Amino acid sequence: MWDSLFDDASAQLTMALSDVCHEPFIETEPCGIDDGTHRILVRPLVIAILAVNEDKQTIRIYNIQPRR
């Protein structure tokens, strides 16, 4: 999906994920129940559903959607 985003949305997602790596709970919001793991990243051109594991220092991308 990432490859099919428009260039602006792709660049926005890349920069946002870099921010999430440094501050995952400031740059994202809870996705559903706030379990501290499942997060949503919302930017003007793109939305991503993530799983953040602070202990293992990993971020897994589950879904990417362009915003309209």
C-alpha positions as CSV (number, residue, x, y, z in Angstrom):
1,M,0.0,0.0,0.0
2,W,2.8,2.4,0.9
3,D,4.1,2.3,-2.7
4,S,0.7,3.2,-4.1
5,L,0.4,6.4,-2.1
6,F,0.8,9.7,-3.8
7,D,4.3,11.2,-3.3
8,D,3.1,13.8,-0.8
9,A,1.3,11.2,1.3
10,S,4.2,8.8,1.2
11,A,6.6,11.5,2.3
12,Q,4.2,12.5,5.1
13,L,4.0,8.9,6.3
14,T,7.8,8.5,6.2
15,M,8.3,11.6,8.3
16,A,5.5,10.7,10.7
17,L,6.9,7.2,11.3
18,S,10.3,8.7,12.1
19,D,8.6,10.9,14.7
20,V,6.7,7.9,16.1
21,C,10.0,6.0,16.6
22,H,11.2,8.9,18.9
23,E,7.8,9.7,20.6
24,P,5.3,6.9,19.9
25,F,2.7,8.0,22.4
26,I,2.8,11.7,21.6
27,E,2.6,11.3,17.8
28,T,-0.2,8.7,17.9
29,E,-3.6,8.2,19.5
30,P,-5.1,5.0,21.0
31,C,-6.8,2.8,18.5
32,G,-10.0,1.5,20.1
33,I,-9.4,0.6,23.7
34,D,-6.2,2.2,25.1
35,D,-4.1,-0.9,25.7
36,G,-0.8,1.0,25.2
37,T,0.0,-1.0,22.1
38,H,-2.5,-0.5,19.3
39,R,-2.2,3.1,18.0
40,I,-3.5,5.2,15.2
41,L,-1.3,7.7,13.3
42,V,-3.3,10.5,11.7
43,R,-1.8,13.0,9.3
44,P,-3.5,15.2,6.7
45,L,-2.9,12.9,3.8
46,V,-2.6,9.4,5.4
47,I,-3.7,7.2,8.4
48,A,-1.8,4.2,9.7
49,I,-2.8,1.6,12.3
50,L,0.2,0.6,14.3
51,A,1.3,-1.7,17.1
52,V,3.9,-0.1,19.4
53,N,6.0,-2.3,21.6
54,E,8.0,0.0,23.8
55,D,9.8,-2.9,25.6
56,K,11.2,-4.3,22.4
57,Q,11.4,-0.9,20.7
58,T,9.4,-2.0,17.7
59,I,6.6,-0.6,15.6
60,R,4.5,-2.8,13.4
61,I,2.4,-1.3,10.6
62,Y,-1.0,-3.1,10.2
63,N,-2.8,-0.8,7.8
64,I,-2.2,2.3,5.7
65,Q,-5.0,4.3,4.2
66,P,-4.9,7.6,2.2
67,R,-7.1,10.3,3.6
68,R,-9.6,12.0,1.2
